[in-house]
């Protein structure tokens, strides 16, 4: 019984300190300069695109050349093609991932 009471006290203390830290950070104006999750700067987008293109270059040089030509001629179509490839890769990654073990 004594350990259950200690556990409850520890949980209440940790919750209180966590809430206090969040309130203190919000009152101090913290995290206003950080980008929200999902929002990237143009430089970050460009770096991610270059990294993805380098990965494609290693796997399929013909597709890489096609994408570079498309980027130069039609940036909107290039972004659409990259989004399509990203969706395909994501679908393959989800299909290839091992299932969670049953409990």
C-alpha positions in Angstrom: 0.0 0.0 0.0 2.8 2.3 0.9 4.4 1.9 -2.6 1.1 2.7 -4.3 0.8 5.9 -2.4 4.4 6.8 -3.3 3.7 6.1 -6.9 0.7 8.3 -7.0 2.6 11.1 -5.3 5.5 10.8 -7.8 3.0 10.9 -10.7 1.3 14.0 -9.3 4.6 15.7 -8.8 5.8 15.0 -12.3 2.6 16.1 -13.8 2.7 19.4 -11.8 6.3 20.1 -12.8 5.6 19.4 -16.4 2.6 21.7 -16.5 4.6 24.4 -14.7 7.4 24.1 -17.2 5.0 24.5 -20.1 3.3 27.5 -18.5 6.7 29.1 -17.8 7.9 28.5 -21.4 4.6 29.9 -22.8 4.8 33.0 -20.5 8.4 33.6 -21.5 7.4 33.5 -25.2 9.4 30.4 -26.0 9.3 28.6 -29.3 7.9 31.5 -31.3 10.9 31.6 -33.6 10.8 27.9 -34.3 9.0 26.6 -37.4 6.0 24.4 -36.7 6.2 20.7 -37.5 5.9 20.4 -41.2 6.9 23.9 -42.1 10.3 24.1 -43.7 12.3 27.0 -45.0 13.1 27.2 -48.7 16.7 26.2 -48.0 15.6 23.1 -46.1 13.2 22.1 -48.9 16.0 22.5 -51.5 18.4 20.4 -49.3 15.9 17.7 -48.9 15.1 17.7 -52.7 18.8 17.4 -53.5 19.3 14.6 -51.0 16.3 12.7 -52.6 17.7 13.4 -56.1 21.1 12.0 -55.1 19.4 8.9 -53.8 17.5 8.5 -57.1 20.8 9.1 -59.0 22.4 6.1 -57.2 19.4 3.8 -57.9 18.3 4.9 -61.3 20.4 7.2 -63.4 17.9 7.4 -66.2 15.1 8.6 -63.9 17.6 11.1 -62.4 18.4 12.6 -65.8 14.6 12.8 -66.6 13.9 14.5 -63.3 16.7 17.1 -63.8 15.5 17.9 -67.3 12.0 18.2 -66.0 13.1 20.5 -63.2 14.8 22.8 -65.7 11.8 22.9 -68.1 8.8 22.7 -65.8 9.2 23.1 -62.0 5.5 22.5 -61.3 5.6 19.2 -63.2 8.8 18.3 -61.4 7.3 18.8 -58.0 4.3 16.7 -59.0 6.5 13.9 -60.2 8.6 14.0 -57.0 5.4 13.9 -54.9 4.2 10.9 -56.9 7.6 9.2 -56.4 7.5 10.0 -52.7 4.0 8.5 -52.4 5.1 5.3 -54.2 8.2 5.0 -52.0 6.1 5.5 -48.9 3.6 2.9 -50.0 6.4 0.4 -50.7 8.0 1.2 -47.4 4.7 0.5 -45.5 4.2 -2.7 -47.5 7.7 -3.9 -46.9 7.8 -3.1 -43.2 7.5 -6.1 -40.9 4.2 -6.4 -39.0 4.1 -5.7 -35.3 4.3 -8.9 -33.2 1.0 -10.0 -31.9 0.6 -10.0 -28.1 
